[in-house]
């Protein structure tokens, strides 16, 4: 009976190890200076390394290039023109006005595992009242319907906010980090099965770290960048750049080590 029990534990551990190895996100990085964006930013562009696929870009229906869209350009000219998040003079840009929204979604090559960090640079310009610019980490299968975590700035607010839950702006938390058009670097780390930390560093300023909890409805394996109705003119354009996932997942190695111990135990008892 002991041998059968250990065999079963070993088989379960193997299944878990294989699942972790299959679904844990690996190292990934990309920025707007990649050659994939030499002709602009379009659906299917798959720059950088380690991602689960290319970008999927969309706007409100019906599409209207006068109201929303995506492009590649310098983020220096938005807001007060006082800073940028460029790589070699380029960042990914989104514009939206007249209640339109522009979104850009990218799949990871697996789900974030505990201890992994997703990072991004954001340079929001000016925002009309009631508008919003930011990013959302979503679950598999239906990005936008399985929102897990959002970082954003709302027009008319003083500070950046984070939220968790089914929709953007659900269970909001004021970060205490004030508006800047110089750009901010954001690092989201999954610290537990339902817990996270987020480090926010405005260009030229100190880092603020917040912690919180989420109700995980599905693994985090997509990012969505969005500009909702920020307003007309280049000063209101939103920019994003330098997305990455680190470090290499360790879950499979940890489970694998446990599997080896179980196998050794089984051999001693058999």
URBEL-V336824 format. One record per pair of residues at least 24 apart in sequence whose C-alpha atoms are under 8 Angstrom apart, sorted by sequence separation. I is the first residue (numbers start at 1). GAP is how many residues later the second one is. If there is no record, write none. Layout:
i-><I/I>
gap-><GAP/GAP>
This chain:
i-><26/70/130/131/69/70/129/130/68/69/129/130/153/68/69/127/128/129/42/67/68/127/128/41/42/67/68/124/126/127/41/67/40/41/67/177/40/68/70/136/67/68/69/175/68/37/175/85/85/85/105/84/32/60/59/60/59/60/59/58/59/57/58/79/80/57/58/78/79/57/78/79/56/57/75/78/55/56/164/165/55/56/164/165/41/55/164/54/55/53/54/32/33/52/53/32/33/51/52/53/125/126/31/33/51/52/53/124/125/33/51/52/124/32/33/50/51/52/123/32/50/123/124/31/32/123/122/123/121/122/121/122/121/122/120/121/149/119/120/148/119/120/148/119/148/118/119/148/117/118/117/118/146/117/146/148/116/117/115/116/114/115/116/155/114/115/113/114/115/112/114/139/140/114/139/140/143/139/140/144/138/139/140/143/138/139/140/25/26/137/138/139/25/26/137/138/24/25/137/138/23/24/25/137/138/23/24/25/136/137/22/23/24/25/135/136/24/135/136/135/134/135/134/133/134/133/132/133/132/84/85/131/132/133/83/84/85/131/132/82/83/84/131/81/82/83/131/80/81/128/79/127/128/78/127/128/126/127/126/133/112/111/112/111/112/126/127/111/125/126/110/125/126/109/124/125/108/124/125/107/108/124/107/108/123/124/106/107/122/123/105/106/122/123/105/106/122/105/121/122/83/104/105/120/121/103/104/120/121/103/104/120/121/103/119/120/102/103/119/120/101/102/118/119/101/102/118/119/101/117/118/100/101/117/118/99/100/116/117/99/116/117/96/97/98/116/94/95/96/97/115/116/94/96/97/98/116/95/96/97/95/96/97/95/96/113/95/114/113/95/96/95/94/95/93/94/93/94/93/92/93/91/92/91/92/91/85/87/80/85/86/87/78/79/85/77/78/79/77/78/78/78/75/75/25/32/31/32/30/31/30/31/29/30/29/30/29/28/29/27/28/27/28/26/27/25/26/27/26/27/26/27/25/26/25/24/24/21/20/21/20/17/18/17/17/17/16/17/13/14/13/13/14/13/10/10/9/10/6/7/6/6/7/6/3/3/2/3>
gap-><24/24/24/24/25/25/25/25/26/26/26/26/26/27/27/27/27/27/28/28/28/28/28/29/29/29/29/29/29/29/30/30/31/31/31/31/32/32/32/32/33/33/33/33/34/35/35/36/37/38/38/39/40/40/41/41/42/42/43/44/44/45/45/45/45/46/46/46/46/47/47/47/48/48/48/48/49/49/49/49/50/50/50/50/51/51/51/52/52/53/53/54/54/54/54/55/55/55/55/55/55/55/56/56/56/56/56/56/56/57/57/57/57/58/58/58/58/58/58/59/59/59/59/60/60/60/61/61/62/62/63/63/64/64/65/65/65/66/66/66/67/67/67/68/68/69/69/69/70/70/71/71/71/72/72/72/73/73/74/74/75/75/75/75/76/76/77/77/77/78/78/78/78/79/79/79/79/80/80/80/81/81/81/81/82/82/82/83/83/83/83/83/84/84/84/84/85/85/85/85/86/86/86/86/86/87/87/87/87/87/88/88/88/88/88/88/89/89/89/90/91/91/92/93/93/94/95/95/96/97/97/97/97/97/98/98/98/98/98/99/99/99/99/100/100/100/100/101/101/101/102/102/102/103/103/103/104/104/105/105/107/108/108/109/109/109/109/110/110/110/111/111/111/112/112/112/113/113/113/114/114/114/115/115/115/115/116/116/116/116/117/117/117/117/118/118/118/119/119/119/120/120/120/120/120/121/121/121/121/122/122/122/122/123/123/123/124/124/124/124/125/125/125/125/126/126/126/126/127/127/127/128/128/128/128/129/129/129/129/130/130/130/131/131/131/131/132/132/132/132/132/132/133/133/133/133/133/134/134/134/135/135/135/136/136/136/137/137/138/141/141/142/143/143/144/144/145/145/146/147/147/148/148/149/149/150/154/154/155/155/155/155/156/156/156/157/157/157/158/158/159/160/163/164/196/209/210/210/211/211/212/212/213/213/214/214/215/216/216/217/217/218/218/219/219/220/220/220/221/221/222/222/223/223/224/225/227/230/231/231/232/234/234/235/236/238/239/239/242/242/243/245/245/246/249/252/253/253/256/256/257/259/259/260/263/266/267/267>
